[in-house]
Amino acid sequence: MSNQDLSIRLQKVIADCGVTSRRKAEGYILDGRVTVNAKVVTELGTKVNPHTDIIQVDGVTLELAAIDKVYVVLNKPRAYMTTLSDPEGRPTVMDLIYGVKQRIFPVGRLDYLSEGLLILTNDGDLANMIMHPRYEVEKVYEVKVFGHVNEALLAKIKRGVMTEDGLLKPKSVRVIEQLPNKTWLEFRLNEGKNREIRKICDAVDLTVDKLRRVAIEGLNIQSLPVGQYMFTTRKELLKALGLNEHGEKVALRKFVSAKKTLNTTKVAKIVSKTARPADDKRFHSFRKESYYETVASIKDLKMRQAEEEATKKAEAEAQERAAHFAKSMKKSSKPRGYGNKN
């Protein structure tokens, strides 16, 4: 087939040009942001020839052949937005990437307070393979929640929970570490809907303290420090994901964690007297919407307590010095004897 006869779906061309993922490209089309040969196109599935048709997104002409593909693997820190820019002026993951001339975008999302593995690229086709549920690419998360997670709570999560988004059910969930009053869980998801883990936890009254993505299929960040990134290739990413060029599963590339599954019944006997149940509503003050306010109030309380302790200590030391001075003055005022006057 010659280039003249090439016919491709419009959203795929937009993704292949590195503008955004195929899924988001569909939104651009529906919003009327895309023109083909100077005409606005809003119908999904419209086919074009990228070599002969003039395609524009927000007035910018796309050039398929001029795009060099870039693949970045980042260990995202907390308190960074997974966006290209932020209207509130918060730092974004793009502030961490240097030396990339091409316009790259994050594949999927990690919210502001989440951290871990994030892929950035201008390869919309690969981005679609990672994000679209039909490719069944497994994402692995480690989640620290407040309190002690018992077997009943774990069973609720495994059965799935009904939310406004429908049934949310992880592929698997297990306890991997127990702290004095917090629990680390491992979640495995195939689809990874927006804020899925936080919504599952909210539904069973769990309060998330930390959330980090540690792997996507066989790709992981165990040797990549927080805030650092590395460049890779499409070939290496597909190999780590176990996919071929068409997105078909050709190999098993599961992430195997070194952390063992804890027996929740045995753990309960150890921590039940010291740790609150994880579904205790008193932990809700540490949820995302009130997290910073709660942390600030705790910090303020600790500062006031420290100031009060310092004041008490200073007063006690002053009283001690005053008592010592009064005692020494009393001794010096006593009359001294110089023998008999006879």
Solvent accessible surface area in square Angstrom, and as a share of the most:
residue,aa,sasa,rsa
1,M,191,0.85
2,S,58,0.37
3,N,83,0.43
4,Q,133,0.59
5,D,93,0.48
6,L,50,0.25
7,S,64,0.41
8,I,35,0.18
9,R,121,0.44
10,L,0,0.00
11,Q,12,0.05
12,K,63,0.27
13,V,2,0.01
14,I,0,0.00
15,A,0,0.00
16,D,21,0.11
17,C,9,0.05
18,G,4,0.04
19,V,21,0.12
20,T,6,0.03
21,S,2,0.01
22,R,46,0.17
23,R,118,0.43
24,K,103,0.44
25,A,0,0.00
26,E,53,0.24
27,G,29,0.27
28,Y,35,0.13
29,I,0,0.00
30,L,105,0.52
31,D,103,0.53
32,G,29,0.28
33,R,92,0.33
34,V,0,0.00
35,T,29,0.17
36,V,18,0.10
37,N,76,0.39
38,A,93,0.72
39,K,151,0.64
40,V,92,0.53
41,V,24,0.14
42,T,71,0.41
43,E,124,0.56
44,L,72,0.36
45,G,21,0.20
46,T,38,0.22
47,K,121,0.51
48,V,7,0.04
49,N,14,0.07
50,P,21,0.13
51,H,87,0.39
52,T,69,0.40
53,D,38,0.20
54,I,101,0.51
55,I,5,0.02
56,Q,54,0.24
57,V,8,0.05
58,D,85,0.44
59,G,59,0.57
60,V,99,0.57
61,T,65,0.38
62,L,28,0.14
63,E,112,0.50
64,L,48,0.24
65,A,103,0.80
66,A,68,0.53
67,I,56,0.29
68,D,93,0.48
69,K,77,0.33
70,V,19,0.11
71,Y,15,0.06
72,V,0,0.00
73,V,0,0.00
74,L,0,0.00
75,N,12,0.06
76,K,0,0.00
77,P,20,0.13
78,R,58,0.21
79,A,35,0.27
80,Y,49,0.19
81,M,25,0.11
82,T,6,0.03
83,T,33,0.19
84,L,69,0.35
85,S,84,0.54
86,D,22,0.11
87,P,137,0.86
88,E,130,0.58
89,G,65,0.62
90,R,77,0.28
91,P,57,0.36
92,T,8,0.05
93,V,0,0.00
94,M,50,0.22
95,D,77,0.40
96,L,28,0.14
97,I,17,0.09
98,Y,156,0.59
99,G,82,0.79
100,V,35,0.20
101,K,200,0.85
102,Q,61,0.27
103,R,123,0.45
104,I,3,0.01
105,F,10,0.04
106,P,14,0.09
107,V,4,0.03
108,G,21,0.21
109,R,123,0.45
110,L,6,0.03
111,D,28,0.14
112,Y,42,0.16
113,L,11,0.05
114,S,2,0.01
115,E,23,0.10
116,G,2,0.02
117,L,0,0.00
118,L,0,0.00
119,I,1,0.01
120,L,0,0.00
121,T,0,0.00
122,N,2,0.01
123,D,3,0.02
124,G,0,0.00
125,D,24,0.12
126,L,1,0.00
127,A,0,0.00
128,N,9,0.05
129,M,4,0.02
130,I,4,0.02
131,M,30,0.13
132,H,61,0.27
133,P,46,0.29
134,R,160,0.58
135,Y,23,0.09
136,E,101,0.45
137,V,0,0.00
138,E,4,0.02
139,K,11,0.05
140,V,1,0.00
141,Y,16,0.06
142,E,10,0.05
143,V,0,0.00
144,K,26,0.11
145,V,0,0.00
146,F,15,0.06
147,G,0,0.00
148,H,13,0.06
149,V,1,0.01
150,N,53,0.27
151,E,87,0.39
152,A,67,0.52
153,L,4,0.02
154,L,9,0.05
155,A,30,0.23
156,K,91,0.38
157,I,0,0.00
158,K,92,0.39
159,R,160,0.58
160,G,15,0.14
161,V,16,0.09
162,M,142,0.64
163,T,33,0.19
164,E,165,0.74
165,D,66,0.34
166,G,25,0.24
167,L,99,0.49
168,L,2,0.01
169,K,116,0.49
170,P,6,0.04
171,K,104,0.44
172,S,48,0.31
173,V,5,0.03
174,R,49,0.18
175,V,3,0.02
176,I,11,0.05
177,E,69,0.31
178,Q,34,0.15
179,L,53,0.26
180,P,108,0.68
181,N,55,0.28
182,K,56,0.24
183,T,0,0.00
184,W,20,0.07
185,L,0,0.00
186,E,3,0.02
187,F,0,0.00
188,R,35,0.13
189,L,5,0.03
190,N,46,0.23
191,E,65,0.29
192,G,31,0.29
193,K,81,0.34
194,N,99,0.51
195,R,81,0.30
196,E,13,0.06
197,I,6,0.03
198,R,18,0.06
199,K,45,0.19
200,I,0,0.00
201,C,0,0.00
202,D,61,0.31
203,A,52,0.40
204,V,12,0.07
205,D,35,0.18
206,L,0,0.00
207,T,0,0.00
208,V,16,0.09
209,D,19,0.10
210,K,71,0.30
211,L,10,0.05
212,R,68,0.25
213,R,11,0.04
214,V,17,0.10
215,A,0,0.00
216,I,4,0.02
217,E,0,0.00
218,G,26,0.25
219,L,19,0.09
220,N,47,0.24
221,I,19,0.10
222,Q,129,0.57
223,S,113,0.73
224,L,22,0.11
225,P,85,0.53
226,V,88,0.51
227,G,16,0.15
228,Q,98,0.44
229,Y,56,0.21
230,M,85,0.38
231,F,112,0.47
232,T,33,0.19
233,T,71,0.41
234,R,49,0.18
235,K,156,0.66
236,E,88,0.40
237,L,1,0.01
238,L,9,0.05
239,K,120,0.51
240,A,20,0.15
241,L,0,0.00
242,G,1,0.01
243,L,7,0.03
244,N,40,0.21
245,E,95,0.43
246,H,141,0.63
247,G,7,0.07
248,E,98,0.44
249,K,90,0.38
250,V,97,0.56
251,A,33,0.26
252,L,137,0.68
253,R,89,0.33
254,K,70,0.30
255,F,14,0.06
256,V,126,0.72
257,S,20,0.13
258,A,90,0.70
259,K,76,0.32
260,K,159,0.67
261,T,86,0.50
262,L,57,0.28
263,N,81,0.42
264,T,9,0.05
265,T,81,0.47
266,K,136,0.58
267,V,17,0.10
268,A,26,0.20
269,K,159,0.67
270,I,135,0.68
271,V,13,0.08
272,S,66,0.43
273,K,194,0.82
274,T,104,0.61
275,A,9,0.07
276,R,93,0.34
277,P,72,0.45
278,A,0,0.00
279,D,52,0.27
280,D,23,0.12
281,K,133,0.56
282,R,157,0.57
283,F,8,0.03
284,H,50,0.22
285,S,50,0.32
286,F,44,0.18
287,R,32,0.12
288,K,75,0.32
289,E,147,0.66
290,S,30,0.20
291,Y,39,0.15
292,Y,117,0.44
293,E,131,0.59
294,T,18,0.11
295,V,58,0.33
296,A,56,0.43
297,S,63,0.40
298,I,62,0.31
299,K,130,0.55
300,D,67,0.35
301,L,81,0.40
302,K,128,0.54
303,M,103,0.46
304,R,114,0.42
305,Q,91,0.40
306,A,61,0.47
307,E,105,0.47
308,E,98,0.44
309,E,109,0.49
310,A,60,0.47
311,T,73,0.43
312,K,125,0.53
313,K,136,0.57
314,A,56,0.43
315,E,95,0.42
316,A,59,0.45
317,E,72,0.32
318,A,45,0.35
319,Q,127,0.57
320,E,125,0.56
321,R,151,0.55
322,A,61,0.47
323,A,63,0.49
324,H,129,0.58
325,F,128,0.53
326,A,60,0.47
327,K,123,0.52
328,S,51,0.33
329,M,103,0.46
330,K,140,0.59
331,K,132,0.56
332,S,82,0.53
333,S,86,0.56
334,K,127,0.54
335,P,132,0.83
336,R,195,0.71
337,G,77,0.75
338,Y,195,0.74
339,G,68,0.66
340,N,142,0.73
341,K,206,0.87
342,N,186,0.96
